[in-house]
Amino acid sequence: MGGFFGTVSKAGCVTDLFYGTDYNSHLGTRRGGLATYDAEKHQFTRSIHNLESTYFRTKFEDELDKFTGNSGIGIISDTDAQPIIINSHLGRFAIVTVAKVLNIDELEAQLLAQNMHFAELSSGKTNQTELIALLIIQGRNFVEGIENVYHNIKGSCSMLLLTEDGIIAARDKWGRTPIVIGKKDGAYAATSESSSFPNLDYEIDRFLGPGEIVRLRADGIEQMRKPEKQMQICSFLWVYYGFPTSCYEGRNVEEARFLSGVKMGKEDSSEVDCACGIPDSGVGMALGYAEGKGVPYHRAIAKYTPTWPRSFTPSRQELRNLVAKMKLIPNRAMLEGKRVLFCDDSIVRGTQLHDNVKMLYEYGAKEVHIRIACPPLIYGCPFIGFTSSKSDMELITRRIILELEGDADKDLDKYATTGSPQYEKLVEVIRQRFGLTSLKFNTLEHLVEAIGLPKCKLCTHCFDGTGCF
């Protein structure tokens, strides 16, 4: 996926920009970039680094002195090298995007046919942020250009544009990824994660609506395009990707996870000695489960934070498996002889669950019960580049459906329906495959209730196949 941060201030912006961008580190693992604009020098400054073997701070903190100015944007991304800087009839601007463009080949061919060219290649392929910038400069102004992006791409795209007159923030037309606006004395900021704000003294000012476009200046906000009435924000933000202290649409991530756990705990008849969370995103749910069930919360697995504060995402599966294993350390004293219930965010491929369960039994757990914060992931996501967005056949659910039906696409609606014979069979096969004492998934209804938004405003495609282009 990725996360961005932009700020415009009456004073120098570099410190806020650096730390504000760093607070999006949990959303991306491949590349980081910063760009500032110095109005006195009429100068853009940009830097991009690879983050696959280290962290954003260590790459950028030694070169901050070269950045000057009162406005800037930053990105931590799982996709292309950005920001891109463009000089066009709209003026000079830098751009960062959180996007997934499904029809990039088609759009590339159209732009090449119009005698445009691409200068920024990523691993030999067209950089989608540059493609989005080229769509923007086809407009007579920034609003028309951004609407051109909305009308032409399939997938999603939220963006920040650093111009010579402030920062333009534009949220995806369906609102699938969030943009939060923050305010403090003499400065405004826009970010993917509201958790960027507290330690920089910003207060949440507003949440941009789907398709809304605003211009931020140090002394105020100008709305350039009104929001759409319909929204499809990704529900997986509350399940996994969102940082616990972040809020989207006024709904806090940790609160949603906690409420999901409380509901599951109250309705669960399993006899267990304690509840535990798989760090990090399973902890909030497990705390809620413990309260709802009336059992103690124990920390039977700890995350080794000195060198594993977040998971890098290597390109090879075997390295991903190693990372998943090495960052979590079991505690035999809290496991031995106990009936332990663990809460986790989701089951995607099943690799990490397999390793975790094996480890728990090896360290003395008498029983291992698993509760998952969301329904089974049945469909790959065509809208956002999340971990759950892999091809359908990477999902353990689809591989099992193929084994059961001989066709990975058969009766998907039935397998996605809680309580149906097909659903119950799917869950039982997963339970047996991993040697679990019991396995239960959250229902879609409970997840929506915990998030606190109407289902029509949430994208639940990966669970039930619904969603709009």
FIMARFI-81101 format. One record per residue (C-alpha): residue number from 0; residue in three letters; x, y, z. Coordinates in steps of 0.001 Angstrom, whole numbers. Example, Ala and Ser with C-alpha at 12.3 -4.5 7.8 and 13.67 -1.06 7.14 Angstrom:
2
NODE  pos  code        u        v        w
NODE    0   ALA    12300    -4500     7800
NODE    1   SER    13670    -1060     7140
//
This chain:
469
NODE  pos  code        u        v        w
NODE    0   MET        0        0        0
NODE    1   GLY     1781     3105     1255
NODE    2   GLY     1178     6223     3311
NODE    3   PHE     1936     9890     2799
NODE    4   PHE     2283    13104     4767
NODE    5   GLY     2352    16707     3593
NODE    6   THR     2546    19979     5455
NODE    7   VAL     2578    23682     4717
NODE    8   SER     3602    26085     7440
NODE    9   LYS     4445    29691     8151
NODE   10   ALA     7731    28387     9540
NODE   11   GLY    10138    25762     8214
NODE   12   CYS     8404    22442     7553
NODE   13   VAL    11276    19942     7409
NODE   14   THR    11083    18548    10945
NODE   15   ASP     7315    17995    10775
NODE   16   LEU     7643    16526     7287
NODE   17   PHE    10359    14073     8334
NODE   18   TYR     8609    12755    11433
NODE   19   GLY     5132    12925     9941
NODE   20   THR     6205    10777     7007
NODE   21   ASP     8018     8358     9291
NODE   22   TYR     4757     7752    11181
NODE   23   ASN     3478     6076     8000
NODE   24   SER     6246     3453     8055
NODE   25   HIS     3879      596     8913
NODE   26   LEU     2124     1103     5558
NODE   27   GLY     5066      574     3220
NODE   28   THR     8384    -1215     3028
NODE   29   ARG     9986     -617     -357
NODE   30   ARG    10729     3079     -964
NODE   31   GLY    10599     6396      816
NODE   32   GLY    10739     9895     -590
NODE   33   LEU    10602    13545      418
NODE   34   ALA    10155    16768    -1560
NODE   35   THR    10101    20352     -333
NODE   36   TYR     9493    23699    -1997
NODE   37   ASP    11445    26812     -998
NODE   38   ALA     9478    29878    -2132
NODE   39   GLU    12398    32246    -1544
NODE   40   LYS    14689    30217    -3786
NODE   41   HIS    11859    29095    -6124
NODE   42   GLN    13339    25634    -5729
NODE   43   PHE    12074    22072    -5353
NODE   44   THR    14317    19583    -3543
NODE   45   ARG    13693    15849    -3764
NODE   46   SER    15248    12655    -2430
NODE   47   ILE    14194     8993    -2793
NODE   48   HIS    15679     5951    -1041
NODE   49   ASN    15205     2204    -1117
NODE   50   LEU    13898      953     2244
NODE   51   GLU    13972    -2795     1670
NODE   52   SER    16975    -3319     3960
NODE   53   THR    16619     -455     6437
NODE   54   TYR    14234     2172     7818
NODE   55   PHE    13040     5538     6617
NODE   56   ARG    14675     7491     9444
NODE   57   THR    18113     5980     8942
NODE   58   LYS    18015     6784     5226
NODE   59   PHE    16893    10398     5521
NODE   60   GLU    18025    11849     8848
NODE   61   ASP    21581    12565     7655
NODE   62   GLU    20449    14558     4632
NODE   63   LEU    17700    16717     6127
NODE   64   ASP    19886    19836     5975
NODE   65   LYS    19547    19925     2193
NODE   66   PHE    15762    20380     2449
NODE   67   THR    14518    23935     2885
NODE   68   GLY    11177    25681     2643
NODE   69   ASN     7819    25912     4337
NODE   70   SER     5964    23198     2418
NODE   71   GLY     6697    19598     1604
NODE   72   ILE     5329    16106      955
NODE   73   GLY     6650    12667     1832
NODE   74   ILE     5759     9059     1060
NODE   75   ILE     6571     5567     2256
NODE   76   SER     5478     3203     -460
NODE   77   ASP     5237     -411    -1514
NODE   78   THR     5194      577    -5185
NODE   79   ASP     7062     3107    -7283
NODE   80   ALA     9841     5550    -6602
NODE   81   GLN     8264     8879    -5674
NODE   82   PRO     7810    11878    -5402
NODE   83   ILE     7834    12729    -9090
NODE   84   ILE     8525    16369   -10032
NODE   85   ILE     6777    17728   -13113
NODE   86   ASN     7079    21011   -15036
NODE   87   SER     3954    21623   -17095
NODE   88   HIS     1478    24223   -18296
NODE   89   LEU     -100    23922   -14811
NODE   90   GLY     3203    24986   -13277
NODE   91   ARG     5812    22992   -11412
NODE   92   PHE     4659    20429    -8873
NODE   93   ALA     5753    17320    -7012
NODE   94   ILE     3345    14423    -6571
NODE   95   VAL     3001    11372    -4339
NODE   96   THR      254     8772    -4665
NODE   97   VAL    -1231     5881    -2747
NODE   98   ALA    -2645     4033    -5710
NODE   99   LYS    -3301      796    -7512
NODE  100   VAL    -3864     1210   -11248
NODE  101   LEU    -5223    -1991   -12748
NODE  102   ASN    -5400     -671   -16306
NODE  103   ILE    -1920      846   -16376
NODE  104   ASP     -938     -908   -19628
NODE  105   GLU    -4015      423   -21419
NODE  106   LEU    -3438     3974   -20146
NODE  107   GLU      249     3805   -21008
NODE  108   ALA     -603     2883   -24599
NODE  109   GLN    -3107     5748   -24837
NODE  110   LEU     -602     8314   -23565
NODE  111   LEU     2165     7065   -25844
NODE  112   ALA     -237     7346   -28775
NODE  113   GLN     -667    11017   -27807
NODE  114   ASN     3092    11506   -28197
NODE  115   MET     3745    11631   -24458
NODE  116   HIS     6716     9844   -22922
NODE  117   PHE     7649     8205   -19623
NODE  118   ALA    10944     9112   -17990
NODE  119   GLU    10568     7374   -14608
NODE  120   LEU    10733     3594   -14928
NODE  121   SER    10401     1285   -11908
NODE  122   SER    12067    -2101   -12388
NODE  123   GLY    11737    -1586   -16119
NODE  124   LYS     8022     -802   -15950
NODE  125   THR     6091     2433   -16124
NODE  126   ASN     6023     4297   -12835
NODE  127   GLN     2310     4612   -12021
NODE  128   THR     2820     7912   -10171
NODE  129   GLU     4310     9423   -13317
NODE  130   LEU     1402     8054   -15339
NODE  131   ILE    -1024     9727   -12924
NODE  132   ALA      925    12991   -13239
NODE  133   LEU      621    12820   -17047
NODE  134   LEU    -3124    12329   -16736
NODE  135   ILE    -3291    15390   -14482
NODE  136   ILE    -1470    17705   -16897
NODE  137   GLN    -4013    16907   -19598
NODE  138   GLY    -6455    19080   -17673
NODE  139   ARG    -6799    22832   -18084
NODE  140   ASN    -6322    23180   -14316
NODE  141   PHE    -5505    20917   -11402
NODE  142   VAL    -9097    20035   -10615
NODE  143   GLU    -9863    19050   -14181
NODE  144   GLY    -6619    17083   -14332
NODE  145   ILE    -7319    15167   -11119
NODE  146   GLU   -10845    14438   -12330
NODE  147   ASN    -9226    13034   -15464
NODE  148   VAL    -7443    10571   -13182
NODE  149   TYR   -10711     9697   -11444
NODE  150   HIS   -12461     9065   -14762
NODE  151   ASN    -9714     6962   -16352
NODE  152   ILE    -8071     4698   -13814
NODE  153   LYS    -9462     1400   -12602
NODE  154   GLY    -8427      711    -9032
NODE  155   SER    -7841     3583    -6644
NODE  156   CYS    -5749     6709    -6245
NODE  157   SER    -5297     9240    -3463
NODE  158   MET    -2622    11888    -3907
NODE  159   LEU     -781    14933    -2601
NODE  160   LEU      553    17590    -4979
NODE  161   LEU     3197    20011    -3745
NODE  162   THR     2745    23149    -5846
NODE  163   GLU     4230    26628    -5776
NODE  164   ASP     1014    27703    -4041
NODE  165   GLY      516    25194    -1264
NODE  166   ILE     -410    21510    -1211
NODE  167   ILE    -3325    19969    -3076
NODE  168   ALA    -4801    16891    -1397
NODE  169   ALA    -7132    14696    -3456
NODE  170   ARG    -8770    11575    -2077
NODE  171   ASP    -9641     8538    -4187
NODE  172   LYS   -13007     8954    -5921
NODE  173   TRP   -14536     6075    -3935
NODE  174   GLY   -12638     7008     -778
NODE  175   ARG   -10969     3614     -548
NODE  176   THR    -7886     5107     1090
NODE  177   PRO    -8187     7908     3654
NODE  178   ILE    -6792    11418     3834
NODE  179   VAL    -6905    13171     7207
NODE  180   ILE    -6361    16925     7554
NODE  181   GLY    -4579    18264    10643
NODE  182   LYS    -4223    21791    11958
NODE  183   LYS    -2040    23655    14413
NODE  184   ASP    -1084    27273    14864
NODE  185   GLY      422    28454    11592
NODE  186   ALA      323    25128     9777
NODE  187   TYR    -1868    22521     8080
NODE  188   ALA    -1047    18918     7224
NODE  189   ALA    -2573    16058     5242
NODE  190   THR    -1778    12407     5865
NODE  191   SER    -2885     8816     5424
NODE  192   GLU    -2627     8194     9176
NODE  193   SER    -3945    10496    11887
NODE  194   SER    -1395     8878    14233
NODE  195   SER     1118    11208    12552
NODE  196   PHE     -450    14193    14318
NODE  197   PRO     -328    14007    18153
NODE  198   ASN     3421    14214    18712
NODE  199   LEU     3696    17014    16144
NODE  200   ASP      955    19005    17935
NODE  201   TYR    -1610    18792    15122
NODE  202   GLU    -5281    18244    15879
NODE  203   ILE    -7590    16482    13438
NODE  204   ASP    -9401    19181    11496
NODE  205   ARG   -11421    17000     9110
NODE  206   PHE   -11517    13831     7028
NODE  207   LEU   -11582    14424     3282
NODE  208   GLY   -14606    12912     1575
NODE  209   PRO   -14380    10564    -1424
NODE  210   GLY   -13217    12457    -4486
NODE  211   GLU   -12805    15675    -2503
NODE  212   ILE    -9979    18027    -3495
NODE  213   VAL    -8607    20754    -1225
NODE  214   ARG    -5692    23157    -1294
NODE  215   LEU    -3758    23641     1936
NODE  216   ARG    -1980    26869     2702
NODE  217   ALA     -417    27858     6000
NODE  218   ASP    -3369    30094     6832
NODE  219   GLY    -6301    27984     5647
NODE  220   ILE    -8012    25390     3464
NODE  221   GLU    -9682    25966      102
NODE  222   GLN   -12130    23358    -1130
NODE  223   MET   -11572    22861    -4870
NODE  224   ARG   -13969    19949    -5445
NODE  225   LYS   -16858    18760    -3305
NODE  226   PRO   -16914    15130    -2157
NODE  227   GLU   -18901    12386    -3816
NODE  228   LYS   -21976    11110    -2004
NODE  229   GLN   -20961     7440    -2196
NODE  230   MET   -17992     5961     -363
NODE  231   GLN   -16276     2559     -247
NODE  232   ILE   -13459     2919     2299
NODE  233   CYS   -11514     -300     2802
NODE  234   SER   -12691    -2158     5900
NODE  235   PHE    -9313    -3918     6134
NODE  236   LEU    -7816     -686     7459
NODE  237   TRP    -9479    -1363    10799
NODE  238   VAL    -8654    -5065    10692
NODE  239   TYR    -4938    -4920     9962
NODE  240   TYR    -3190    -2009     8303
NODE  241   GLY    -4299      896    10457
NODE  242   PHE    -2142     1969    13384
NODE  243   PRO    -4010     1540    16709
NODE  244   THR    -4228     5264    17483
NODE  245   SER    -5371     6248    13987
NODE  246   CYS    -8894     7270    13068
NODE  247   TYR   -10630     7104     9702
NODE  248   GLU   -14037     8700     9205
NODE  249   GLY   -14006     9430    12922
NODE  250   ARG   -13704     5742    13836
NODE  251   ASN   -10656     4677    15855
NODE  252   VAL    -8744     1551    14824
NODE  253   GLU    -8065      145    18303
NODE  254   GLU   -11643      751    19389
NODE  255   ALA   -12966    -1219    16411
NODE  256   ARG   -10602    -4115    17130
NODE  257   PHE   -11494    -4085    20830
NODE  258   LEU   -15247    -4081    20138
NODE  259   SER   -14850    -6977    17695
NODE  260   GLY   -13099    -8945    20411
NODE  261   VAL   -15711    -8126    23054
NODE  262   LYS   -18497    -9344    20783
NODE  263   MET   -16722   -12590    19929
NODE  264   GLY   -15819   -13208    23572
NODE  265   LYS   -19391   -12786    24774
NODE  266   GLU   -20722   -15239    22190
NODE  267   ASP   -17937   -17840    22411
NODE  268   SER   -18698   -21050    24347
NODE  269   SER   -15151   -22437    24203
NODE  270   GLU   -13454   -23155    27528
NODE  271   VAL   -10054   -21464    27646
NODE  272   ASP    -7623   -20346    30351
NODE  273   CYS    -6541   -17063    28812
NODE  274   ALA    -6669   -14875    25723
NODE  275   CYS    -3598   -13653    23853
NODE  276   GLY    -2985   -11439    20839
NODE  277   ILE     -660   -12143    17919
NODE  278   PRO     1374    -8902    17803
NODE  279   ASP      660    -6307    16746
NODE  280   SER    -2768    -6123    15147
NODE  281   GLY    -4250    -9025    17111
NODE  282   VAL    -3620    -7444    20511
NODE  283   GLY    -6527    -4989    20556
NODE  284   MET    -8981    -7714    19601
NODE  285   ALA    -7580   -10085    22230
NODE  286   LEU    -7954    -7467    24964
NODE  287   GLY   -11580    -7082    23946
NODE  288   TYR   -12095   -10833    23791
NODE  289   ALA   -10689   -11250    27300
NODE  290   GLU   -13112    -8652    28626
NODE  291   GLY   -16082   -10111    26771
NODE  292   LYS   -15257   -13694    27740
NODE  293   GLY   -14244   -12926    31294
NODE  294   VAL   -10812   -14560    31085
NODE  295   PRO    -7386   -13002    31748
NODE  296   TYR    -5262   -11526    28992
NODE  297   HIS    -1766   -13043    28865
NODE  298   ARG     1160   -12039    26677
NODE  299   ALA     2292   -15502    25636
NODE  300   ILE     4006   -14205    22501
NODE  301   ALA     6130   -11056    22414
NODE  302   LYS     7378    -9156    19409
NODE  303   TYR    11095    -8460    19340
NODE  304   THR    10991    -4704    18776
NODE  305   PRO    14687    -3703    18804
NODE  306   THR    15189    -4981    15260
NODE  307   TRP    11683    -6012    14202
NODE  308   PRO     9481    -2958    14865
NODE  309   ARG     7645    -3734    11646
NODE  310   SER     7715    -6470     9017
NODE  311   PHE     9730    -5869     5901
NODE  312   THR     8233    -7520     2864
NODE  313   PRO    10980    -9285      915
NODE  314   SER    10245   -10267    -2649
NODE  315   ARG    10775   -13990    -1996
NODE  316   GLN     8200   -15990      -55
NODE  317   GLU    10823   -17929     1918
NODE  318   LEU    12244   -14664     3254
NODE  319   ARG     8749   -13451     4186
NODE  320   ASN     8269   -16694     6099
NODE  321   LEU    11556   -16177     7925
NODE  322   VAL    10656   -12614     8892
NODE  323   ALA     7245   -13713    10173
NODE  324   LYS     8883   -16333    12367
NODE  325   MET    11884   -14422    13686
NODE  326   LYS    10051   -11332    14939
NODE  327   LEU     7761   -13265    17364
NODE  328   ILE     9129   -15002    20464
NODE  329   PRO     6980   -17427    22502
NODE  330   ASN     6969   -17472    26304
NODE  331   ARG     6960   -21040    27602
NODE  332   ALA     6037   -19943    31123
NODE  333   MET     2769   -18438    29859
NODE  334   LEU     1946   -21322    27506
NODE  335   GLU     2830   -24579    29189
NODE  336   GLY     -167   -26722    30082
NODE  337   LYS    -2712   -24043    29222
NODE  338   ARG    -5745   -23860    26962
NODE  339   VAL    -4752   -20738    25081
NODE  340   LEU    -6905   -18652    22761
NODE  341   PHE    -5127   -16420    20278
NODE  342   CYS    -6605   -13531    18319
NODE  343   ASP    -5155   -12575    14951
NODE  344   ASP    -6166   -10159    12223
NODE  345   SER    -6618   -12481     9238
NODE  346   ILE    -5503   -15620     7444
NODE  347   VAL    -4138   -14856     3985
NODE  348   ARG    -1832   -17627     2735
NODE  349   GLY    -1754   -19506     6037
NODE  350   THR     2044   -19691     6181
NODE  351   GLN     2451   -17562     9300
NODE  352   LEU     -451   -19297    11072
NODE  353   HIS     1135   -22690    10405
NODE  354   ASP     4437   -21601    11925
NODE  355   ASN     2800   -19889    14911
NODE  356   VAL      600   -22866    15817
NODE  357   LYS     3492   -25320    15528
NODE  358   MET     5558   -23095    17823
NODE  359   LEU     2761   -22800    20408
NODE  360   TYR     2398   -26560    20742
NODE  361   GLU     6165   -27005    20915
NODE  362   TYR     6264   -24572    23837
NODE  363   GLY     3730   -26520    25829
NODE  364   ALA      281   -25202    24965
NODE  365   LYS    -2342   -27822    25856
NODE  366   GLU    -4923   -26432    23425
NODE  367   VAL    -4671   -23743    20762
NODE  368   HIS    -7827   -21864    19820
NODE  369   ILE    -7716   -19177    17122
NODE  370   ARG   -10138   -16276    16610
NODE  371   ILE    -9808   -14159    13469
NODE  372   ALA   -10857   -10487    13421
NODE  373   CYS   -12442   -10613     9966
NODE  374   PRO   -14386   -13095     7823
NODE  375   PRO   -12442   -15484     5560
NODE  376   LEU   -10682   -13721     2684
NODE  377   ILE   -12412   -15225     -345
NODE  378   TYR   -11600   -12670    -3049
NODE  379   GLY    -8370   -10942    -4012
NODE  380   CYS    -8689    -7153    -3854
NODE  381   PRO    -8714    -5312    -7208
NODE  382   PHE    -8740    -1883    -5569
NODE  383   ILE    -5827    -1509    -3152
NODE  384   GLY    -2347    -3014    -2894
NODE  385   PHE    -2830    -4704      481
NODE  386   THR    -1340    -8022     1592
NODE  387   SER    -4814    -9486     1215
NODE  388   SER    -4794    -8216    -2348
NODE  389   LYS    -2699   -11033    -3772
NODE  390   SER    -3994   -13113    -6642
NODE  391   ASP    -6973   -15280    -5736
NODE  392   MET    -4977   -18510    -5808
NODE  393   GLU    -2531   -17216    -3182
NODE  394   LEU    -5409   -17150     -716
NODE  395   ILE    -5643   -20326     1356
NODE  396   THR    -9435   -20222     1042
NODE  397   ARG    -9322   -20443    -2744
NODE  398   ARG    -6796   -23259    -2703
NODE  399   ILE    -9047   -25228     -374
NODE  400   ILE   -12115   -24501    -2513
NODE  401   LEU   -10178   -25844    -5496
NODE  402   GLU    -9420   -29032    -3545
NODE  403   LEU   -13046   -29422    -2450
NODE  404   GLU   -14788   -28481    -5692
NODE  405   GLY   -12220   -28989    -8424
NODE  406   ASP   -12911   -25355    -9340
NODE  407   ALA   -11527   -22449    -7307
NODE  408   ASP   -14360   -20186    -8488
NODE  409   LYS   -17294   -22441    -7676
NODE  410   ASP   -20001   -21331    -5211
NODE  411   LEU   -17926   -18479    -3833
NODE  412   ASP   -21021   -16696    -2555
NODE  413   LYS   -21899   -19765     -501
NODE  414   TYR   -18380   -20114      901
NODE  415   ALA   -18561   -16429     1871
NODE  416   THR   -21878   -16844     3711
NODE  417   THR   -21396   -17391     7440
NODE  418   GLY   -23090   -20578     8609
NODE  419   SER   -23646   -22141     5184
NODE  420   PRO   -22554   -25778     4740
NODE  421   GLN   -19794   -24639     2402
NODE  422   TYR   -18574   -22025     4902
NODE  423   GLU   -18556   -24520     7760
NODE  424   LYS   -16622   -27037     5647
NODE  425   LEU   -14048   -24412     4669
NODE  426   VAL   -13445   -23389     8275
NODE  427   GLU   -13212   -27015     9397
NODE  428   VAL   -10620   -27846     6729
NODE  429   ILE    -8499   -24878     7801
NODE  430   ARG    -8842   -25916    11450
NODE  431   GLN    -7742   -29469    10725
NODE  432   ARG    -4925   -28370     8438
NODE  433   PHE    -3286   -26386    11218
NODE  434   GLY    -4128   -28701    14094
NODE  435   LEU    -6222   -26150    15944
NODE  436   THR    -8480   -27048    18840
NODE  437   SER   -11031   -24591    17464
NODE  438   LEU   -11175   -21875    14820
NODE  439   LYS   -13725   -19104    14409
NODE  440   PHE   -13849   -16082    12140
NODE  441   ASN   -15579   -12820    12907
NODE  442   THR   -18794   -12288    10973
NODE  443   LEU   -19112    -9466     8487
NODE  444   GLU   -22057    -8102    10452
NODE  445   HIS   -20011    -7899    13670
NODE  446   LEU   -17050    -6325    11872
NODE  447   VAL   -19245    -3635    10322
NODE  448   GLU   -20872    -3011    13715
NODE  449   ALA   -17467    -2647    15385
NODE  450   ILE   -16221     -204    12754
NODE  451   GLY   -19365     1839    13233
NODE  452   LEU   -20039     2914     9653
NODE  453   PRO   -22929     1783     7447
NODE  454   LYS   -21955    -1213     5308
NODE  455   CYS   -22756      786     2172
NODE  456   LYS   -19833     3096     3047
NODE  457   LEU   -17358      227     3478
NODE  458   CYS   -15615    -1860      853
NODE  459   THR   -15952    -5502     1900
NODE  460   HIS   -15009    -7006    -1463
NODE  461   CYS   -12345    -9365     -100
NODE  462   PHE   -14959   -10946     2173
NODE  463   ASP   -18129   -10992       77
NODE  464   GLY   -17140    -9945    -3452
NODE  465   THR   -19002    -6624    -3392
NODE  466   GLY   -17423    -3367    -4475
NODE  467   CYS   -17713     -715    -7183
NODE  468   PHE   -15317      493    -9840
//
